[in-house]
Amino acid sequence: MTTTTPTVGVGAQATEPTTRGARVRKRLNSRTATLVSVVIAMLWTIPTFGLFISSLRPENEIKTTGWWTFFSDPQITLENYQEVLFSSGSSGQLASYFINSLAITIPSVLFPLAFASLAAYALAWMNFKGRDWVYIGIFALQIVPLQMALVPLLRFFSTGVTIAGVQILPAWDLVDEQKFAQVWFAHTCFALPFAVFLLHNFISQLPGDLMEAARVDGATHPKIFRTIVLPLIMPALAAFGIFQFLWVWNDLLVALIFAGGGDETAPLTVRLAELAGTRGNEWQRLTAGAFVSIVVPLIVFLSLQRFFVRGLLAGSVKG
Amino acid sequence: MEFDFAAEQPKFLMLMYGLIAFVAVVGGLLLLLDVVPSYFARRREAQLVAASVSGTPLPRRPKQREGAFAFFFLLPTLLLLAVGLVVPAIRTTLLSFMDSSSSNWVGLDNYRWMFAEDSIVRVLVNTLIWVLLVPLVATAFGLIYAVLVDKARFEAVAKSLIFLPMAISFVGASIIWRFVYAYRGEGDQIGLLNQIVVSLGGEPKQWLLDSPLNTFLLIVIMVWIQAGFAMVVLSAAIKAIPADIVEAARLDGTTAWQMFWRITIPSIRPALIVVVVTISIATLKVFDIVRTATNGNYDTNVIATEMYNQAFRYQENGQGSALAVFLFVLVIPIVIYQIRNLRKQREG
């Protein structure tokens, strides 16, 4: 915890309270306000902080004393991380799952990003029949919970498509690390409605003169898209990219169903949930493991927070 | 046993295949769309030249080919949405009227089962508690905090502290809070909550085993994550309140309390509704927290976890699908409320 004491009521100096009683009351008010905000801030940070401290303490210490005793008896070790990352199967092996998380996340961000920006451009700047209906359709798909798609999509992967006894598409029959492809596919499908919606918000607000001028100069749509639109919507792409990155990296449900539980494909979240279930009291592993899974999104988030907030506001308020 | 890096290589290979596929699909599509139209453009140019040379009337300009272009721009998205979302959603709806092996129609049996089985009714009640509490409490915390730190010193840092849990996975957050709720039968407590209880002279408890309290403790985790979202959106809305309104109110001698209820709340009403609606929908679908913290045991189960259990653990596809459909049905009124609000705003 840093010692932040946010004070409220900067405007208080603007209008000087007239009576002494009012001044006292105002100061009390701002005191209470500060106190409340500090309490909230502490409630929101202490749990994470405790977990972090614990992950650095020796196993025996974690299991027998509270993490707050660290301050009277500091003992630091990196052994928990060493063990949970690199040791064999049952006790962690998180390094392997960390790679899985990366392998799942990167394509799952890139594909929807590209497809959605193409679609959003077409929906915003091309004239064709039924354009509005297509957009409304995609927009409406946002409300379909992904639970609605899980069972049939899994069957689509495992048995293919059969209509009236005729096999139209074969099963994917993926093994081991090939199963990443299923997860990419699922994440891409589920991300598209929101991605199209968010990017359409941005792309449709680009100045129309720009497109018109380019078209008069003989530029085709793909050219306009590549040379004019893409550079201009970079902030929106970044916003959605971060959003999708956090979503995929932190997802449990989709990975659980489409990646399976083995160390060939399962991401960190699946492994951690498993550790929490089967080894719920092995706090030296859980604390270090949780932190391993948190650190990447945290870095992404902190370094790109600006874009993320902008995207969040565009996605939730404008619509 | 040491970590074997060589064993990880197939994964990187697969990742590379994925990236190559990405470049091939997206690049190929753009290339195709670049080459084909310029071919047509050249042909038309040649036609025009030929026509002007021979003196015949100019051929009519071909109809706009934008439709064809748009089709290819939209093709990947529409195809994936159809295969991954629309068709599966329709199939799930059909499956919910069939038995567990999806071979016989059973009518409304799966829905009847949902409301007859005690354990499932419990699941529905729990979900209701979640949906009623999380949006309200998370929005309240977010709003209070946004108002309190508005224009304060260290505002950016103060906001980051609350916002940070948004970057943490639900699984990670559940582990963080399980550690807070941790219980030891003897010796010192290692969980913060039990330590506080003990130091206040109480008896330590196995918090997560104690129904119905445990559901509320899990709700705390969700509130902890979502409050940051509420805070950011509401804080932006508060900053967008026109300064002259605030100034006028202040000159009239309004107290902070009146300012909050008469100026702030009415001004940010649209943002408030958006936040509550968004959090409600996210809460309806909550899965990770319950699964990681209690795995749905001790009467903490919710619809999404039960749906997973039915469909993927017990292979009860009919019942699982019925739960998924029910989840979807629950989302609809929230969305309709949201749309009606948006319309009112546009008119007003």
Interface residues (C-beta under 8 A of the other chain):
Chain A: T2 T4 T5 P6 T7 V8 G9 V10 G11 A14 T15 N29 A33 T34 V36 S37 I40 A41 L43 W44 T45 I46 P47 T48 G50 L51 S54 I62 K63 T64 T65 G66 W67 W68 T69 L85 F86 S87 S88 Q93 A95 S96 I99 N100 L102 A103 I106 P107 L110 F111 A114 F115 A116 L118 A119 Y121 A122 L123 M126 N127 F128 K129 R131 V134 I138 L141 I143 V144 P145 L146 Q147 M148 A149 L150 V151 P152 L153 F156 D176 E177 Q178 F180 A181 W184 F185 A186 T188 C189 F190 L192 P193 V196 G218 T220 H221 P222 K223 F225 R226 L246 W249 N250 D251 L252 L253 L256 I257 E264 T269 L272 A273 A276 G277 G280 W283 L286 T287 G289 A290 S293 I294 P297 L298 V300 F301 L302 Q305 V309 L312 L313 S316 V317 G319
Chain B: M1 E2 F3 A7 E8 P10 K11 F12 L13 M14 L15 G18 L19 A21 F22 V25 V26 L29 L30 L33 D34 P37 S38 A41 Q64 E66 G67 F69 A70 F71 F73 L74 P76 T77 L78 L80 L81 V83 G84 L85 V86 V87 P88 A89 R91 T92 T93 L95 F141 I144 Y145 L148 V149 D150 K151 A152 R153 F154 E155 V157 A158 S160 L161 I162 F163 L164 P165 M166 A167 I168 S169 F170 V171 G172 S174 I175 I176 W177 R178 F179 V180 A182 G187 D188 Q189 I190 G191 L192 Q195 W224 A227 G228 F229 V232 V233 A236 A237 V246 R250 L251 G253 A256 P270 A271 V274 V275 T278 I281 L284 K285 F287 D288 R291 T292 A293 N295 A304 M307 Y308 A311 F312 N317 G320 S321 L323 A324 V325 L327 F328 V331 I332 V335 L342
